[in-house]
Amino acid sequence: MSPLLFAVVGGAVLLLLIVLFILSRIKVAGPNEAFIVTGRKGKAITAVDGSTITDMSGQKVVMGASVFVMPVVQRMYVLDLSSREIPVSISGAVSKQGIRCDADAVAIVKVGGTAEAIRPAAQRFLHQQDKIAAFTAQVLAGALRAI
């Protein structure tokens, strides 16, 4: 085998491996999920009112788009943005008039679709997304008792 052919085949294989590596680091968020990419530097962002602030959280929120996640330097997490139906039942609650009653309610909850709403939701629930329903049910049960 000639050295030139060996170099061309080796270069083609190397180029293919580099392209595959780059493609493996490009992630695309679905319509019902948000990617939180951590490990980046602060970035100047323009707020809704037009003012410019520097985001020092080190987090980038990506919804319905693609993002390149740099290996070793950055990590990507997925937050589900789907709606959740949460049934709430209260037995033996006492109303303000002193009447004992039972209450059943259903709430539909969802993480907001803006980066400002997704960041705090990710900080609270990212690694315990299965507990969002239980946490919200407790909050809603307390609100129902107050009525």
N, C-alpha and C positions, 0 to 999 in steps of 0.2 A: 504494500500500500504506500502510495507516495506521500511525502510529508505535507504537500500542499492540500491534498484531499483530506488528510487527517486534520489539518488546521481548519479547513472549511467546515467539516462535519462537527468538530469540537466547538467552533464558534457558533454554529447554528444551534447546537444543543444548549450551549450556555445562554444564548439569546432567548431561546424558548423557556428555559428555567427562570430567567429574570422576568419575562413577561408573565408567566404563570404565578410567580411570587407576587408581583404587583397586583395582578387580578385577584389573588386570594385575599389581599388586604383591603380591597374596595368592598364596602358593605352598603346595601341598599335597604332603607327602612320601608316597611309596608305602610299602608294608610292608617292602620290602627295601632302603630307602635312608634315609640320615640327612642332614638339612640342617644345615650349620654356618653360622650367621649371625654375622658379625663386625662390629665397630664399635659395640657397645653399651657402656653404663657398667656398672660392677660392681654385682652384685645379691646380696642376701642369700639364701642357699639353706640348706635344712635337710638335713643329712647323714643317712645311714641310722641312725646311733646317736642321732639326735635333736638333735645340736648344730647351732648355726647358724653358718655361715661366710660370708664375703663372697667371691664369685667375681670376681676381678679380671682374668680372662683376656680379657674382652671378647668371649667366644664364647658363643653360645647353641646348644645341640644340640637339634634337633627331629626326632623319629622318629614316623612315622605320624600326623602332625597337620598343621595349617596354621599358617602364620606370615605376618605382614605385614612385608615388607622395605621399609624406608624408603629412598627413592631418595637417592643421593649420600652419605648418612650410613652406610648399611649395605651389605654385600655378602653374597651367599649362595653357598655351595659345596655340592656333592653328593658324599657318600661312599657307595659301594655296600657294602651289608651282606650280600650273597649269599655262600653257601659256595663255596669253591674247592677243587677236587680237584687235588692236587699229587703227581705220581709222582716218586719218588726212586730212583735206581739208583747203586750203588757197586760198582766193580770193583777187585779186587786189594786189598781192605782186609785188614789183619792183625788177628786177634782177640787177646785178652789171653793166650791160650794159644799164640800164635805161629802159628796156622793161617791160611793165606791163604783168603779167601772173597769171594764176590760176594753182594750184598744188594739186593733190590728191595723197595720199600715204597710205600704210597700213604697220603697224609695228607689229611684234610679240615680246612681251616682257615677261620675266619670271624672277622670283627671282632666283639667283644662287643657285646651289645645294650643297654649302659648308657652314660649320658653320660660316666662316668668312664673307660670303655674306648674310647669313640669319640674323645674329645679327643686322646689321644696318638697314636691311629692316624691321625687327620686331620693332625696335625703332622708325622708321618713319611711318610705315603703319599698325601696328598690329590691332589697333582699328578702322581703316578706310580703310579696304581692298577694299571696294567698290569704293573708290576714286583713286585707283592706276591708272586706265585707264584714268581718267580725268587729273590727274597730269602729267602722261607720255605724253598724247596728247598735253598738253601745252608746254612741253619741246621740243617735236618733231616739233611742229608748229614753235617755235622759231628757231630751227635748219634749218627747210626748208626755212624760210624767209632769213636766212643768206646765202643761196646758191644762 
